């Protein structure tokens, strides 16, 4: 309301001074841009609650794709961990077998 109370005397003063056309065009363009800014802000404020309640179908599809990729990655990690465990078990078994042989060979050799 304060801006409206300031705007009306300003407009009257401008009209009483007979401004040139160039200045009038500048003020008119500024006023139109400000008006569009206010209208866009109001539309955004009114429409924002409706748009945030329901997710878009694209957003749901994107989320499903991310979940699928995450599931694939966890499956790959599990598979990799199983392979590492098998390799460790095999190397332990191989070390144990090799250690028994060397001990057995030493017993016979000495």
C-alpha positions as CSV (number, residue, x, y, z in Angstrom):
1,X,0.0,0.0,0.0
2,X,2.9,2.4,0.7
3,X,4.1,2.1,-2.9
4,X,0.7,2.9,-4.3
5,X,0.5,5.9,-2.0
6,X,3.9,7.0,-3.3
7,X,3.2,6.1,-6.9
8,X,0.1,8.2,-7.4
9,X,1.7,11.5,-6.4
10,X,4.8,10.6,-8.4
11,X,2.6,10.0,-11.5
12,X,0.8,13.3,-10.9
13,X,4.1,15.2,-10.6
14,X,5.4,13.6,-13.8
15,X,2.4,14.5,-15.8
16,X,2.4,18.1,-14.5
17,X,6.1,18.5,-15.6
18,X,5.3,17.3,-19.1
19,X,8.1,14.7,-19.5
20,X,9.6,13.9,-22.9
21,X,8.5,10.8,-24.6
22,X,11.8,8.9,-24.0
23,X,11.5,9.2,-20.2
24,X,7.9,8.2,-20.4
25,X,8.8,5.1,-22.4
26,X,11.4,4.1,-19.8
27,X,9.0,4.5,-16.9
28,X,6.3,2.6,-18.9
29,X,8.7,-0.3,-19.6
30,X,9.8,-0.5,-16.0
31,X,6.2,-0.5,-14.8
32,X,5.2,-3.2,-17.2
33,X,8.2,-5.4,-16.1
34,X,7.4,-4.9,-12.5
35,X,3.7,-5.8,-13.1
36,X,4.7,-9.0,-14.9
37,X,7.1,-9.8,-12.0
38,X,4.2,-9.5,-9.5
39,X,1.9,-11.6,-11.7
40,X,4.4,-14.3,-12.1
41,X,5.2,-14.3,-8.4
42,X,1.5,-14.6,-7.6
43,X,1.0,-17.5,-10.0
44,X,4.0,-19.3,-8.7
45,X,2.8,-18.9,-5.1
46,X,-0.7,-20.1,-5.9
47,X,0.4,-23.1,-8.1
48,X,3.4,-24.2,-5.9
49,X,1.4,-26.2,-3.3
50,X,-0.4,-28.2,-6.0
51,X,2.7,-29.1,-8.0
52,X,4.7,-30.3,-5.0
53,X,2.1,-32.7,-3.6
54,X,2.1,-35.1,-6.6
55,X,5.4,-36.3,-8.0
56,X,5.6,-36.3,-11.8
57,X,5.7,-39.6,-13.7
58,X,9.1,-38.8,-15.0
59,X,10.4,-38.3,-11.5
60,X,8.9,-41.6,-10.5
61,X,10.6,-43.3,-13.5
62,X,13.9,-41.6,-12.7
63,X,13.7,-42.8,-9.1
64,X,12.9,-46.3,-10.1
65,X,15.9,-46.3,-12.5
66,X,18.1,-45.1,-9.7
67,X,16.8,-47.9,-7.4
68,X,17.4,-50.5,-10.1
69,X,21.0,-49.3,-10.6
70,X,21.6,-49.3,-6.8
71,X,20.3,-52.9,-6.6
72,X,22.6,-53.9,-9.4
73,X,25.6,-52.3,-7.8
74,X,24.9,-54.0,-4.4
75,X,24.5,-57.3,-6.2
76,X,27.9,-56.8,-8.0
77,X,29.5,-55.9,-4.6
78,X,28.1,-59.1,-3.0
79,X,29.3,-61.2,-5.9
80,X,32.7,-59.6,-5.7
81,X,32.9,-60.2,-2.0
82,X,31.9,-63.9,-2.4
83,X,34.7,-64.3,-5.0
84,X,37.2,-62.6,-2.7
85,X,36.1,-64.9,0.2
86,X,36.6,-68.0,-2.1
87,X,40.0,-66.8,-3.2
88,X,41.0,-66.2,0.5
89,X,39.8,-69.6,1.5
90,X,41.6,-71.2,-1.5
91,X,44.8,-69.4,-0.6
92,X,44.5,-70.4,3.0
93,X,43.9,-74.0,2.1
94,X,46.9,-73.9,-0.4
95,X,49.1,-72.4,2.3
96,X,48.0,-75.0,4.8
97,X,48.7,-77.8,2.3
98,X,52.0,-76.4,1.3
99,X,53.0,-75.9,5.0
100,X,52.1,-79.5,5.8
101,X,54.2,-80.8,2.9
102,X,57.2,-78.8,3.8
103,X,57.0,-80.0,7.4
104,X,56.5,-83.6,6.2
105,X,59.5,-83.3,3.9
106,X,61.7,-81.8,6.6
107,X,60.7,-84.6,8.9
108,X,61.7,-87.2,6.4
109,X,64.8,-85.4,5.3
110,X,66.2,-84.9,8.8
